[in-house]
Amino acid sequence: MSSTISFTASMLIVGSLGFGAYQVGQSAWDVDVSAPHGDTRLPVEPIAAEFRPKVRLVADGVGEAKPQPFLAAPAVGTWTRLADAPDGRFRAGVAAVDGKLYVLSGIDWWRSYESTLIYDPAALSWEVGANIHTVRSGPATGVIDGKVYVAGGGSPGFGWPKLSSTEVYDPVTDSWSACADMPSPRGFLGALGGGSATDGKLYALGGETPAGGLSKANEAYDPATDSWEGRADIPEHRADHAVVAVHNEIYVLGGEDVDWQATDSVFIYSPRTDTWREGAPMPVSREGFMASVVNNRIYVIGGSVPAVHVYDLASDAWTTGPNLQTTEPGLFGAAIDGRIYAIGGILERAGVFEVLDTGFRDLAISPAGKNVSTWGGLKRL
């Protein structure tokens, strides 16, 4: 591929996504990027939009920037502190749907939250959505056909009574509906950011029982029939773990074991065969943390461990990523278009909102705005 660049009264800034030129006479930025094949000009969404010129898309698909000062973007592979979240909740359910982040219920030291918070990365803004019917902390959470399902969790009260109720949130109508109850009430089911939905079902895995013990239960909810069924138990008791679904398999990471000790174990479940196998253990033990999937890699974040560890599915091996600025149990978050958002925590992280740009992007849009194709990563982290 070749390109011709002509210089007028401008400065050329070259970066990993393409280039931008500052038109001195016009005090404005022109932003451009090249496609993987040919010299097609595409709409541009710069890395770390909080710090780059805001891009406006015009009819022919070329990105143009409004005149404003240019600030250097944080490097790919680092955490960036954003404006704080609207409140200090932790142990919330969380999901990403259609480019937005949905925060569902949760608690802090003084109260529980029934509101749904919605973060739009494109607008850099929060909205408040409909209230959940039953407030809860640490539920199983997953997205199926664009709707967000939450099951179980702890409810306000002495000992945080464990719930069996299941609800579904529809982002299109901003409304909650009740679903069939989970067979076994449980709290601290993990899934703090990864979600536990695959093959069109929601999986509630492990958790703390009403009697105060830990569970090995694996129960699957089918929205098509509004019913639950028991599946093969987790090999060991777990609570306060993280759960992600990738390539039609479910990964149960870390958490507390039957002795209430943090563990480094990784168990992988195949819904197709209803069987479990072990994966490479995490570099360190964790509990009360989050996990997100980006580009066939699982990022485990938080708990009492500052380091981010990254699991490569292809090699079944772990590497170390960039440290969080502060870390505590109870944080939650999810990934949107290669950026991992981490929210909250039980003490000093209350309300803290950070983003890690992994450098990978999910989709590229053609100038016509119709053809979608996968480009792959900008940088491996």
Secondary structure by P-SEA (a helix, b strand, c coil): cbbbbbbccbbbbbccccbbbbcccccbbbbbcccccccccccccccccccccbbbbccccbbbbcbbbbbbcccccbbbbccccccccccccccccccbbbbcccccccccccbbbbbbccccccccccccccccccccccccccbbbbccccccccccccccbbbbbbccccccccccccccccccccccccccccccbbbbccccccccccccbbbbbbccccccccccccccccccbbbbbcccbbbbcccccccccccbbbbbbbccccbbbbccccccccccbbbbbcccbbbbbbccccbbbbbcccccbbbbccccccccccccccccccbbbbbbcccccccbbbbbccccccccccccccbbbbbcccccc
